Amino acid sequence: MHKLLSTLAILFLISPVGSVSAQQSLVKVTSLGSHAGDFCRYDRAFLFEDPDGTRILYDVGRTVAGAGDERLGNIDIVLVSHMHGDHVGDKHLSNVGAGSCAKPEFTVDATNLTNSVKIAVDKNAKIITGSEMPKFFAKKLEAAGGNPKNSLLVRFGGSRQVNGVTLTTVPAAHSNGVSGRFVGGKLGELLDAVGLTAYAGPPTGYVITFSNGLVAYLSGDTGITAEQKSVVADHYQARLAVINIGNTFTTGPKEAAYVVNELIKPASVIPSHANEQATESGKLIAGTRTDEFIKNAKIPVLLPLSGKTMSFDSAGECVSGCSQ
């Protein structure tokens, strides 16, 4: 009997069952860009899947072809860092691959509801945002026939838990004007006429703690902030970072490299918001901002090639699908 138990124990240790269990504890990250297999000019959107199956859509923007985009599947949570059209989705592709990587064709107008709201209503997903944005999204959800109670607030220092995932917002140094086109009516016309925007509170980034223990920082659009060290690194101890590198509108490639090298120090980083065609047929284009960022970063940089899924362990290490 003892010999049988010993044999079973050895078989369990060398069995592939252990590796299956490890695979099940990984966080999956997929870029939902405009052109499959590349990192293109307006790519912002990411889909995160927790080991428990919870699926989070971050900054859907323009490159997701509406609620019918086959890449989406089930969505539980929609995150919007701020109200600019390229993040909330003022328009979007009619189909994935429309136009070119350098100049995608966004022919579907989503201004009235936003691409984010259209998707949230179709998927019955929660929109989780900070600042004053939840009020805006509650009204948009209601106008679209959705449930306004699905617009949830989480402000700096607080958190919300959905299934096994915990989310909080963190400061971002950017702007958060709401275009008159999104406001609509007479007020929207007046705002546009005088060249002003409404205000939805400060923009945000996000910190997500997944059920396997992985902590990820999603920068939104930001410059360098003190909180990237004191809050994101020191308090939350983020091990995976998704950071904007586009320059002029956000941190440039050298500044973004400084953030990950000296402030956050994650195990892995994914660039976003490069405002350029960064790859061709999946290969990095020399001389691009993305190339400059990679050369300046001291940690592994993983290219967000649209449609390709990367899997991360609790320490922020990419263990499969890693595009370097």
Backbone torsions as a table, in degrees:
resi	resn	phi	psi	omega
1	MET	NA	-45.5	179.9
2	HIS	-64.0	-37.3	179.7
3	LYS	-65.0	-38.8	178.9
4	LEU	-64.0	-44.8	180.0
5	LEU	-62.7	-40.7	179.3
6	SER	-62.7	-41.9	179.4
7	THR	-63.7	-42.6	178.6
8	LEU	-62.5	-39.5	-179.9
9	ALA	-63.5	-42.2	179.1
10	ILE	-65.0	-42.4	179.5
11	LEU	-62.5	-38.0	178.7
12	PHE	-63.8	-41.3	-177.2
13	LEU	-67.2	-35.6	-176.9
14	ILE	-96.7	-2.0	-177.7
15	SER	-71.3	148.9	175.1
16	PRO	-67.6	-8.3	178.2
17	VAL	-56.9	-40.1	179.8
18	GLY	-60.0	-41.4	-179.9
19	SER	-69.4	-33.5	176.2
20	VAL	-62.2	-43.1	178.7
21	SER	-61.2	-40.6	178.9
22	ALA	-64.0	-41.1	178.9
23	GLN	-62.3	-36.8	-178.8
24	GLN	-69.2	-16.1	-178.4
25	SER	-97.2	13.2	-178.6
26	LEU	-93.3	148.8	172.8
27	VAL	-93.3	130.0	-179.5
28	LYS	-100.0	135.4	-179.2
29	VAL	-128.4	124.3	-178.6
30	THR	-129.2	126.6	172.6
31	SER	-77.1	135.0	177.0
32	LEU	-112.1	72.3	-176.8
33	GLY	-87.9	-173.8	-174.7
34	SER	-78.8	-27.9	-174.9
35	HIS	-135.2	124.4	-174.8
36	ALA	-57.2	133.7	174.7
37	GLY	81.9	4.2	-179.3
38	ASP	-132.6	165.9	175.2
39	PHE	-111.6	108.0	-167.1
40	CYS	-112.5	176.8	-167.1
41	ARG	-55.7	-44.9	-174.1
42	TYR	-105.7	15.9	-177.8
43	ASP	-67.4	121.6	178.0
44	ARG	-132.3	-33.3	-166.9
45	ALA	-76.7	138.6	174.0
46	PHE	-133.5	145.9	173.7
47	LEU	-113.9	121.8	177.5
48	PHE	-108.3	136.2	176.3
49	GLU	-124.2	119.5	178.2
50	ASP	-74.3	155.0	175.9
51	PRO	-55.5	-25.2	179.3
52	ASP	-84.4	2.1	177.3
53	GLY	98.0	-9.3	178.3
54	THR	-64.2	130.5	-175.1
55	ARG	-117.9	128.4	-172.6
56	ILE	-120.7	124.5	177.2
57	LEU	-102.5	122.0	-174.4
58	TYR	-111.8	125.4	176.7
59	ASP	45.1	68.6	-174.7
60	VAL	-56.9	-37.2	175.9
61	GLY	56.7	-139.5	-172.1
62	ARG	-106.3	-12.5	-170.1
63	THR	-90.4	-6.2	171.6
64	VAL	-91.3	127.8	-173.8
65	ALA	-81.0	59.4	177.9
66	GLY	69.8	-173.4	-176.6
67	ALA	-65.6	-20.9	-178.9
68	GLY	-86.2	0.9	179.2
69	ASP	-59.4	120.7	-173.9
70	GLU	-66.0	-16.4	-179.1
71	ARG	-74.5	-16.9	-172.4
72	LEU	-73.1	-52.0	-171.7
73	GLY	63.5	-150.4	177.4
74	ASN	-73.3	137.9	175.5
75	ILE	-125.9	128.0	179.2
76	ASP	-97.9	-35.4	-173.8
77	ILE	-137.2	135.8	171.6
78	VAL	-114.1	127.5	177.5
79	LEU	-110.5	137.4	176.6
80	VAL	-130.9	118.0	-176.1
81	SER	-74.1	-34.3	178.5
82	HIS	-166.2	175.0	-165.0
83	MET	-92.8	9.7	177.7
84	HIS	-68.4	146.5	-171.3
85	GLY	-58.4	-33.1	-178.3
86	ASP	-76.2	-4.1	177.2
87	HIS	-112.8	-45.2	179.9
88	VAL	-80.2	-24.8	178.2
89	GLY	95.2	78.2	175.9
90	ASP	-79.4	-21.4	176.6
91	LYS	-155.5	171.7	-179.6
92	HIS	-160.0	170.4	177.3
93	LEU	-60.6	146.3	169.7
94	SER	-78.7	-31.0	175.2
95	ASN	-156.5	150.4	-179.1
96	VAL	-61.3	131.6	-179.9
97	GLY	97.5	-0.1	179.4
98	ALA	-67.0	134.9	-176.5
99	GLY	75.7	-154.7	-179.9
100	SER	-116.3	167.0	178.3
101	CYS	-59.6	-39.2	179.7
102	ALA	-76.3	-25.9	-177.8
103	LYS	-145.1	77.3	178.5
104	PRO	-64.5	154.7	-179.8
105	GLU	-103.1	109.1	-179.7
106	PHE	-101.3	88.3	-171.4
107	THR	-97.0	-8.7	-178.3
108	VAL	-99.8	118.8	180.0
109	ASP	-80.8	122.5	179.4
110	ALA	-119.3	17.6	-171.8
111	THR	-57.4	-42.2	-173.5
112	ASN	-59.5	-41.0	-177.3
113	LEU	-112.1	-30.7	-170.9
114	THR	85.0	148.2	178.0
115	ASN	-61.2	-36.4	179.9
116	SER	-60.4	-46.3	-178.3
117	VAL	-69.3	-42.0	179.0
118	LYS	-56.6	-43.2	-179.6
119	ILE	-70.1	-43.5	-179.3
120	ALA	-60.6	-39.8	179.1
121	VAL	-67.7	-45.9	-178.7
122	ASP	-62.9	-37.3	-177.0
123	LYS	-94.1	-2.2	-173.6
124	ASN	52.4	44.0	-177.8
125	ALA	-94.9	158.0	174.0
126	LYS	-86.1	137.3	171.3
127	ILE	-100.4	117.4	-177.7
128	ILE	-112.0	117.1	-177.8
129	THR	-141.2	169.7	177.8
130	GLY	-110.3	-163.5	177.4
131	SER	55.8	-136.1	178.0
132	GLU	-101.5	8.0	-175.5
133	MET	-64.9	-32.2	-178.8
134	PRO	-58.4	-33.9	178.9
135	LYS	-64.4	-43.0	178.9
136	PHE	-60.7	-48.4	-176.6
137	PHE	-70.1	-31.4	176.8
138	ALA	-61.8	-42.5	178.7
139	LYS	-66.8	-39.7	178.9
140	LYS	-67.3	-41.0	177.3
141	LEU	-60.7	-44.1	179.4
142	GLU	-62.2	-43.1	-179.5
143	ALA	-64.2	-28.3	-178.7
144	ALA	-89.1	2.6	-179.6
145	GLY	86.9	10.9	178.2
146	GLY	-93.7	-173.5	-178.5
147	ASN	-95.5	113.6	-179.5
148	PRO	-60.8	-22.2	179.4
149	LYS	-72.1	-8.2	175.7
150	ASN	-80.6	-3.0	173.8
151	SER	-93.5	112.4	-171.3
152	LEU	-117.5	143.7	-179.2
153	LEU	-96.8	138.5	164.1
154	VAL	-144.0	114.0	-177.3
155	ARG	-98.9	169.2	-177.5
156	PHE	-50.5	131.5	176.6
157	GLY	91.1	-16.2	177.4
158	GLY	-104.5	-179.5	179.3
159	SER	-153.6	160.7	173.0
160	ARG	-130.3	144.0	177.8
161	GLN	-115.0	129.4	174.0
162	VAL	-124.5	114.7	-173.4
163	ASN	55.4	-124.5	-178.1
164	GLY	-94.8	10.2	-174.4
165	VAL	-108.6	134.0	176.8
166	THR	-113.5	132.6	-175.6
167	LEU	-126.3	142.9	171.7
168	THR	-142.6	161.4	174.6
169	THR	-101.3	151.3	177.3
170	VAL	-133.3	156.1	-175.8
171	PRO	-62.6	146.5	172.5
172	ALA	-131.6	139.2	179.1
173	ALA	-94.2	94.4	-176.1
174	HIS	-159.8	-160.6	173.6
175	SER	-121.4	168.6	-176.5
176	ASN	-147.8	48.1	178.6
177	GLY	-74.8	143.9	176.5
178	VAL	-102.6	115.1	-178.8
179	SER	-59.4	147.6	175.9
180	GLY	-57.9	-26.4	177.9
181	ARG	-64.4	-35.4	177.8
182	PHE	-75.7	-31.7	-178.8
183	VAL	-71.8	-46.5	178.6
184	GLY	75.6	176.4	177.0
185	GLY	63.9	-164.5	-177.9
186	LYS	-64.1	-41.1	179.8
187	LEU	-60.7	-43.8	178.1
188	GLY	-61.2	-40.9	178.4
189	GLU	-63.4	-42.4	-179.6
190	LEU	-65.5	-41.4	178.2
191	LEU	-60.3	-47.0	-180.0
192	ASP	-65.0	-36.4	-176.8
193	ALA	-64.5	-33.2	-178.3
194	VAL	-102.9	4.7	176.7
195	GLY	73.0	30.9	179.5
196	LEU	-115.4	162.8	174.0
197	THR	-123.5	154.3	171.8
198	ALA	-72.7	169.9	-175.6
199	TYR	-123.1	132.7	-178.3
200	ALA	-116.4	31.1	-178.1
201	GLY	80.3	175.8	-177.6
202	PRO	-66.3	151.3	174.8
203	PRO	-70.3	167.6	-177.3
204	THR	-137.0	161.5	159.2
205	GLY	-109.9	-178.0	179.0
206	TYR	-132.5	148.2	165.1
207	VAL	-119.2	125.7	-179.7
208	ILE	-116.1	128.1	173.0
209	THR	-106.0	114.0	-176.8
210	PHE	-85.5	167.0	-173.9
211	SER	-68.6	-18.4	177.3
212	ASN	-88.4	1.2	178.5
213	GLY	99.5	-11.3	177.8
214	LEU	-64.2	134.0	174.9
215	VAL	-113.8	124.1	-177.8
216	ALA	-118.9	139.3	175.7
217	TYR	-106.8	124.4	176.0
218	LEU	-111.5	113.3	-166.6
219	SER	-74.1	-19.3	-167.3
220	GLY	62.5	-149.8	171.5
221	ASP	-99.6	122.2	-175.5
222	THR	-154.7	158.7	164.0
223	GLY	-95.7	-166.9	177.0
224	ILE	-73.3	132.9	178.6
225	THR	-130.0	152.9	176.7
226	ALA	-64.8	-30.3	-177.7
227	GLU	-68.1	-20.0	177.0
228	GLN	-62.7	-28.6	175.2
229	LYS	-89.7	-54.6	-170.4
230	SER	-72.6	-35.4	-176.0
231	VAL	-100.8	-56.6	-174.5
232	VAL	-66.7	-46.7	-177.0
233	ALA	-85.3	-55.7	-172.2
234	ASP	-71.1	-45.7	-176.3
235	HIS	-83.3	-55.3	-175.5
236	TYR	-85.8	-20.3	177.6
237	GLN	56.3	53.9	-179.2
238	ALA	-63.3	137.4	-179.3
239	ARG	-112.4	-12.1	175.3
240	LEU	-130.1	134.3	179.3
241	ALA	-126.1	136.4	168.5
242	VAL	-113.4	114.7	-170.0
243	ILE	-131.9	140.7	178.4
244	ASN	-74.5	143.1	-176.2
245	ILE	-133.2	15.2	-164.7
246	GLY	-76.8	-12.8	179.7
247	ASN	69.2	162.8	-179.0
248	THR	61.9	-61.4	-179.1
249	PHE	-86.9	-22.8	-178.1
250	THR	-145.1	-170.9	173.7
251	THR	-56.9	141.1	173.1
252	GLY	-81.9	177.8	-176.1
253	PRO	-62.0	-38.6	179.4
254	LYS	-71.1	-40.6	178.6
255	GLU	-65.6	-42.6	178.4
256	ALA	-63.5	-37.7	177.2
257	ALA	-64.1	-39.5	176.5
258	TYR	-60.8	-42.0	-179.6
259	VAL	-59.1	-48.2	-177.0
260	VAL	-77.0	-31.8	-179.0
261	ASN	-73.7	-42.3	-168.8
262	GLU	-110.7	-25.1	-174.9
263	LEU	-103.6	-56.6	-174.6
264	ILE	-88.7	-43.8	179.6
265	LYS	54.1	54.5	177.9
266	PRO	-77.0	174.6	176.7
267	ALA	-80.2	-29.4	-178.3
268	SER	-145.9	152.7	177.7
269	VAL	-138.1	142.0	176.0
270	ILE	-117.3	120.0	177.3
271	PRO	-74.9	152.7	177.5
272	SER	-147.1	170.7	172.6
273	HIS	51.3	49.2	-178.5
274	ALA	-80.4	-17.0	179.7
275	ASN	56.7	42.6	-178.9
276	GLU	-164.7	162.6	164.4
277	GLN	-80.4	109.4	-174.3
278	ALA	-92.3	-23.2	-178.5
279	THR	-133.8	159.9	172.6
280	GLU	-134.8	121.6	-174.9
281	SER	53.8	37.2	176.3
282	GLY	82.6	-1.0	-178.1
283	LYS	-104.6	136.4	-179.4
284	LEU	-60.6	135.3	177.0
285	ILE	-90.1	123.4	-178.6
286	ALA	-63.6	142.5	176.9
287	GLY	86.1	-1.1	178.3
288	THR	-80.0	167.7	175.3
289	ARG	-62.0	-36.7	178.7
290	THR	-63.2	-41.6	176.8
291	ASP	-61.3	-43.0	179.4
292	GLU	-64.0	-41.0	178.2
293	PHE	-61.2	-46.4	-179.6
294	ILE	-60.9	-41.6	-178.9
295	LYS	-66.5	-29.1	-178.7
296	ASN	-91.5	-21.0	-179.3
297	ALA	-76.4	141.0	-179.6
298	LYS	-99.4	1.4	-179.4
299	ILE	-121.7	164.7	-178.5
300	PRO	-60.0	126.7	176.3
301	VAL	-105.3	126.2	-176.5
302	LEU	-110.4	120.2	-178.2
303	LEU	-71.6	131.4	178.4
304	PRO	-84.4	77.8	179.5
305	LEU	-77.2	121.7	-170.7
306	SER	-56.5	131.0	177.1
307	GLY	87.1	-9.7	-180.0
308	LYS	-96.7	130.0	-175.0
309	THR	-96.4	130.0	173.7
310	MET	-107.7	143.6	-179.1
311	SER	-117.3	136.1	-174.5
312	PHE	-124.6	140.6	175.5
313	ASP	-86.7	-176.8	-175.0
314	SER	-65.8	-21.6	-178.7
315	ALA	-90.0	0.6	179.7
316	GLY	85.5	10.4	178.2
317	GLU	-85.2	132.7	175.3
318	CYS	-78.3	124.4	-174.9
319	VAL	-112.3	-12.9	175.2
320	SER	-159.6	151.5	179.9
321	GLY	71.2	18.1	-172.5
322	CYS	-75.2	120.1	-178.1
323	SER	-106.6	100.1	-178.3
324	GLN	-113.2	NA	NA
